[in-house]
């Protein structure tokens, strides 16, 4: 059955407001950006061993993800984020519009935004956006903001504040404070004098800047804006560049994606109504694009922790669906195991490139020692290195993992447009039709 033909968007929202049946539930959508089956395999080998299981592995549902956009075979973060939010094929420059500069709003038959987050807000559901990058990152920002270019951070930040989303947690303080001022984490990068922190407080948001401040909030705090760094909560540079500057991979005062996810779920559950929670670990994308293997592994570990927190919540609250997917593969990270004779010692360092010219990363970057796996079923740790296909995003090998309510109704092949449709089906029981599809 084609659910798009059942009800218009307005009827769906009206139904969601007036009735809550046993067939509707909450949704947790987790987007570890830039991760493919190959990157999850590498993380599994490092942290759990080749015979172990990550939290990602424990999700019972699995499907192949199809990622192409309207005009590109490989998704961009903003194009992919827009497609996830609206369920419509868009151009690669899109950020909440049908395309870039010349793009049009994506609306339903009544002219209202087709974004599943806007629909959830109009239906009176609770909502939350969790992000380890700047809050203006498209993986979460596209769910409520519509701009002509993804670098329009000032406009995106303002739309976030005015969106009525209950919880907005991430980085990017620089885009929320007036031009010429300095905030908790650094100077403003806005081009105008708007004070979005003051506006957020005016709208009832509690504003927090550190992990400790977030975790100290009462569980029933109605609205929260988290600004945990000037830009991203991580430093997306190669290992060698971070070492030269003595920079950590992640800002130690910022909450992890797992901590933000746990806080959000506790807060949303206390409201005793359905919710839509969108979570993005952005470090898995940016660190991959910077060929930082150790950074990528740390980002994967953090993403996996958040997945485990969400999965345990779903097991305890079965009227919840969780989905986990990326929109592309950042850098084409691949694990290569060293094939050594039993009597051959593991090399102390790896060359910069393999015999075919592919770049090699060890534990501290180029020309360093290989990684060692966690023990396998025989108690043996094995050496490996990481190689990269590109500095850009690439396609293929993306999977959708899912658990909870309605998971058995998800097919073995999921087009990127179906992410929004699955969310709508869970929240509202039907998938509305956009006016211009």
C-alpha positions in Angstrom: 0.0 0.0 0.0 1.2 3.5 -0.8 0.8 5.4 2.4 1.4 8.7 0.7 -2.1 8.5 -0.8 -3.9 7.9 2.5 -4.0 11.4 4.1 -2.9 14.9 3.5 -0.4 16.4 5.8 -2.9 18.5 7.6 -5.2 15.5 8.2 -2.2 13.6 9.6 -1.3 16.3 12.0 -4.9 16.8 13.1 -5.2 13.1 13.8 -2.0 13.1 15.8 -3.2 16.0 18.0 -6.7 14.5 18.6 -5.9 10.9 19.1 -3.0 8.7 20.2 -3.5 5.1 19.3 -1.4 2.1 20.2 0.1 2.3 16.7 1.8 5.7 17.2 5.0 6.1 19.1 8.2 8.1 19.6 11.2 8.2 17.3 15.0 8.4 18.0 17.0 9.0 14.8 20.7 8.7 15.3 23.0 9.9 12.5 26.7 9.0 13.0 27.7 11.0 9.9 30.2 9.5 7.5 30.0 5.9 8.8 29.7 2.8 6.5 29.8 -0.9 7.2 33.5 -0.7 6.8 34.1 1.9 9.4 31.9 0.1 11.9 33.9 -3.1 11.1 37.1 -1.2 11.9 35.7 0.1 15.2 34.5 -3.3 16.1 37.9 -4.9 15.6 39.7 -2.2 17.6 37.3 -2.1 20.6 35.7 -5.5 20.7 37.8 -7.7 18.6 36.9 -9.3 15.3 34.5 -11.7 17.1 32.9 -9.2 19.4 29.9 -6.9 19.1 29.5 -3.2 19.3 26.2 -1.6 20.4 25.6 -1.0 16.7 25.8 -4.8 16.1 23.2 -5.5 18.7 20.4 -3.6 16.9 18.2 -6.4 15.4 17.1 -4.7 12.2 19.4 -4.0 9.2 18.8 -2.7 5.7 20.8 -1.4 2.8 20.7 2.4 2.5 20.5 4.1 -0.9 22.0 7.5 -0.8 21.7 9.3 -4.1 20.4 12.9 -4.4 18.4 14.6 -7.2 21.6 15.6 -9.0 24.4 13.6 -7.4 25.2 10.0 -6.8 26.9 10.8 -3.5 25.1 12.8 -0.8 26.3 16.0 0.8 25.6 16.5 4.5 23.1 19.3 3.7 21.5 17.4 0.8 21.3 14.2 2.9 20.1 16.0 6.0 17.3 17.8 4.0 16.2 14.5 2.4 16.1 12.8 5.9 14.0 15.7 7.2 11.5 16.0 4.4 11.5 12.7 2.5 12.0 14.4 -0.9 14.9 14.0 -3.3 16.8 17.4 -3.3 19.9 18.9 -5.0 23.3 18.5 -3.4 23.3 22.2 -2.4 20.0 22.0 -0.6 19.7 23.1 3.1 16.0 22.7 4.0 15.0 23.8 0.4 14.6 21.8 -2.8 18.1 23.0 -3.9 20.6 25.7 -3.2 20.3 29.4 -4.2 17.3 28.9 -6.5 15.7 26.3 -4.3 12.0 26.4 -3.2 10.4 25.6 0.2 9.3 22.0 0.6 5.7 22.2 1.7 2.6 20.1 2.0 -0.7 20.7 0.2 -1.6 23.4 2.7 1.7 25.3 2.3 3.2 24.2 5.6 6.7 22.9 6.0 7.0 19.1 5.2 9.9 18.7 7.6 9.0 15.9 10.1 10.4 18.1 12.9 8.1 21.0 12.0 5.2 18.5 11.7 6.0 17.1 15.2 6.1 20.6 16.7 2.7 21.5 15.0 1.3 18.3 16.4 2.3 19.2 20.0 5.0 16.5 20.3 8.2 17.0 22.2 11.3 17.6 20.1 15.1 17.6 20.5 18.2 18.2 18.3 21.5 16.8 19.6 24.7 17.6 17.7 28.5 17.3 18.5 29.3 19.8 15.7 28.1 23.3 15.6 24.3 23.5 16.1 24.1 24.9 12.6 25.4 21.6 11.1 22.9 20.3 8.5 22.5 16.8 9.9 20.3 18.4 12.6 19.8 22.0 11.4 18.0 20.9 8.2 15.2 19.6 10.2 14.1 23.2 11.2 16.1 25.7 9.1 15.8 26.5 5.4 18.5 28.6 3.7 20.1 29.1 0.3 23.6 28.1 1.4 24.9 25.9 4.2 27.4 28.6 5.2 24.6 30.9 6.2 25.2 30.2 9.9 23.7 33.4 11.2 20.3 32.7 9.6 20.4 29.0 10.5 21.1 29.8 14.2 18.2 32.3 14.3 15.8 29.8 12.8 16.9 27.2 15.3 16.1 29.6 18.2 12.7 30.5 16.7 11.8 26.9 15.8 10.2 25.9 19.1 12.3 22.8 19.4 12.4 21.9 23.1 16.1 20.8 23.4 18.9 22.2 21.2 22.3 20.8 22.2 25.5 21.2 20.4 28.4 23.6 19.6 28.6 26.9 17.6 28.3 29.6 20.3 30.0 32.0 17.9 26.8 32.2 15.7 24.5 33.0 18.6 26.2 36.0 20.2 26.4 39.6 18.7 29.1 40.8 16.4 32.1 42.2 18.3 31.4 40.3 21.6 33.2 37.4 23.2 31.2 34.5 24.7 32.0 31.7 27.0 34.1 29.9 24.4 35.4 32.6 22.2 34.6 35.6 19.9 31.5 36.0 17.8 31.5 35.2 14.1 28.1 36.8 13.5 27.8 39.6 10.9 25.1 41.5 12.8 24.3 42.6 16.4 21.6 40.0 17.1 21.9 38.4 20.5 20.4 34.9 20.1 21.3 33.9 23.6 19.3 36.7 25.0 16.4 35.8 22.6 16.6 32.2 23.7 16.3 33.2 27.3 13.4 35.4 26.4 11.7 32.4 24.9 12.2 30.4 28.0 15.4 28.4 27.2 17.9 27.6 30.0 21.3 28.2 28.4 24.2 25.9 29.4 27.8 25.9 28.2 29.4 22.8 29.8 28.8 19.2 30.5 28.5 19.9 34.3 25.9 22.7 33.7 23.8 20.4 31.4 23.9 17.5 33.8 23.0 19.7 36.8 19.7 20.9 35.2 16.5 19.6 36.7 15.0 16.7 34.7 11.9 18.6 33.9 13.6 21.7 32.5 11.2 22.7 29.7 13.6 24.2 27.2 17.4 23.9 26.9 19.9 25.5 24.6 23.4 24.0 24.9 26.3 25.9 23.4 29.3 23.7 24.4 32.0 25.1 22.2 32.8 28.1 19.9 32.5 25.9 16.8 32.5 22.0 16.9 33.0 20.1 20.2 35.9 18.4 18.5 39.0 19.5 16.6 38.8 18.2 13.0 42.4 18.1 11.9 44.9 15.3 11.1 46.7 13.7 14.0 49.9 15.4 13.2 48.3 18.9 13.3 46.6 18.2 16.6 49.9 17.0 18.1 51.8 20.1 16.9 49.1 22.4 18.5 48.7 20.2 21.6 45.0 20.0 20.9 42.7 17.2 22.1 40.3 15.4 19.7 37.3 16.5 21.7 36.7 19.5 24.0 37.0 18.0 27.5 34.4 20.3 29.0 31.7 19.5 26.4 29.2 16.6 27.0 29.7 13.5 24.8 27.0 12.6 22.3 26.0 9.8 24.7 25.6 12.2 27.6 23.5 14.5 25.5 21.4 11.6 24.3 20.8 10.3 27.9 19.9 13.7 29.1 17.5 14.3 26.2 15.8 10.9 26.7 15.4 11.4 30.4 14.0 14.9 29.9 11.7 13.8 27.0 10.4 10.8 28.9 9.4 13.0 31.9 7.1 15.0 29.6 4.9 11.9 29.2 4.1 12.4 25.5 5.5 11.3 22.2 8.7 12.8 20.9 11.1 13.1 18.0 14.8 13.1 18.9 17.4 13.6 16.2 21.0 13.0 17.2 24.1 13.5 15.2 27.7 12.6 15.9 29.5 14.9 13.5 33.0 13.9 14.4 32.7 10.6 12.5 32.3 12.7 9.4 34.8 15.5 9.8 37.6 13.4 11.3 37.2 10.9 8.5 37.4 13.7 5.9 40.7 14.8 7.6 42.1 11.3 7.5 42.5 11.1 11.2 42.1 7.4 12.1 42.6 7.7 15.8 40.1 10.6 15.9 37.6 8.6 13.8 37.9 5.7 16.2 37.2 7.9 19.2 34.2 9.5 17.4 32.9 6.0 16.5 33.3 4.9 20.1 31.3 7.8 21.3 28.6 7.3 18.6 28.4 3.6 19.7 27.9 4.6 23.3 24.9 6.8 22.3 23.5 4.0 20.2 23.6 1.7 23.3 21.9 4.3 25.5 19.1 4.7 22.9 18.7 0.9 22.5 18.4 0.4 26.2 15.7 3.1 26.3 13.8 1.4 23.5 13.9 -1.9 25.3 12.4 -0.3 28.3 10.0 1.9 26.3 8.7 -0.3 23.5 6.5 2.4 22.0 9.7 3.9 20.5 11.4 3.3 17.2 15.1 4.0 16.8 17.0 4.2 13.5 20.7 4.6 12.9 22.2 5.5 9.6 24.7 7.9 7.8 24.2 9.6 4.4 27.6 8.9 3.0 31.0 7.4 3.8 33.5 10.0 5.0 37.0 9.5 3.5 36.4 5.8 2.6 38.1 4.6 5.7 39.3 0.9 5.4 41.0 -1.5 7.7 43.9 -3.6 6.3 45.2 -6.4 8.4 48.9 -7.1 8.4 49.6 -10.6 7.1 52.7 -11.6 9.1 54.4 -15.0 9.6 54.1 -16.3 13.1 57.8 -15.6 13.8 57.7 -12.1 12.3 57.4 -9.3 14.8 54.8 -6.6 14.4 56.6 -3.6 12.9 57.3 -0.6 15.1 56.2 1.8 12.5 54.3 1.7 9.2 55.3 3.4 5.9 53.5 6.5 4.8 51.9 4.6 1.8 51.4 1.0 0.8 52.8 -0.6 -2.4 49.8 0.7 -4.4 50.3 4.3 -3.2 47.4 4.4 -0.8 47.9 6.5 2.4 48.5 4.6 5.6 47.5 5.7 9.1 48.9 4.1 12.3 47.9 4.9 15.9 49.4 8.4 15.8 49.0 9.2 12.1 51.4 8.7 9.2 54.6 6.7 9.8 53.5 5.4 13.3 52.9 2.0 14.8 50.0 -0.1 13.6 46.8 -0.5 15.5 46.2 -3.7 17.5 42.8 -5.3 17.7 41.1 -6.3 20.8 41.6 -10.0 21.4 39.7 -12.4 19.1 38.0 -15.6 20.3 41.4 -17.2 20.7 42.7 -14.4 22.9 45.0 -13.1 20.2 45.4 -9.4 19.3 46.2 -8.8 15.6 47.9 -5.8 13.9 46.2 -3.6 11.3 46.4 -0.2 9.7 43.9 2.2 8.2 43.9 3.5 4.7 41.8 6.2 3.0 40.1 6.4 -0.4 39.5 10.2 -0.5 39.3 13.4 1.4 35.7 13.7 0.4 32.6 11.7 1.0 31.9 8.6 -1.0 29.0 6.2 -1.6 28.3 2.6 -0.9 28.3 0.3 2.1 25.9 2.5 4.2 23.5 0.5 6.3 20.3 1.4 8.3 20.1 -0.3 11.7 16.9 -0.2 13.7 15.0 -1.5 16.7 11.7 -1.1 18.5 8.2 -0.2 17.4 7.5 -0.9 13.8 11.0 -2.2 13.0 9.5 -5.3 11.4 7.8 -3.1 8.8 11.1 -1.6 7.5 12.2 -3.2 4.2 15.6 -4.6 3.4 16.3 -1.7 1.1 15.8 1.9 2.4 16.0 4.9 0.1 17.1 8.1 1.8 13.7 9.6 1.3 12.1 6.8 3.3 13.8 7.9 6.5 11.2 10.7 6.9 8.4 8.5 5.8 9.3 5.9 8.5 9.4 8.7 11.1 6.0 10.0 10.0 4.5 6.5 10.0 5.6 6.0 13.6 4.6 9.5 14.8 1.4 9.9 12.9 0.4 6.6 11.3 0.5 7.9 7.8 2.9 9.5 5.3 1.7 12.8 3.8 2.2 13.9 0.3 4.3 17.0 -0.6 2.6 19.5 -2.9 5.3 19.4 -5.5 6.4 15.7 -5.5 
